[in-house]
Amino acid sequence: MLVRSYGLYSPVKKEELLQCRLLLGQGPVELPWKIGWQDCFASSKDHPELCPLCGKRLVRSVILNPIPMVAHTSDPPIPHFTERLAA
């Protein structure tokens, strides 16, 4: 069970948590700022949007849609082991 799923850290107990923090001399809970996946590569030379050879930004020219798979309608074929046994 997660600690934050019950008690003062539960999402429905925000007012009670704020009251307890103020009584203990703490400020309100500071939410962390959100980062995107691009921020993780900001200081890296291996950025996935840059060409590894020339360093220029990659440009999407064509979007390839996945090819839908054909559903199987029967069992896979049974291998013919009798031919191997006869040889």
Secondary structure as UniProt FT lines:
FT   HELIX           3..5
FT   HELIX           7..9
FT   HELIX           11..13
FT   HELIX           14..23
FT   TURN            24..25
FT   HELIX           37..40
FT   TURN            41..43
FT   TURN            48..49
FT   TURN            52..54
FT   HELIX           81..86
//
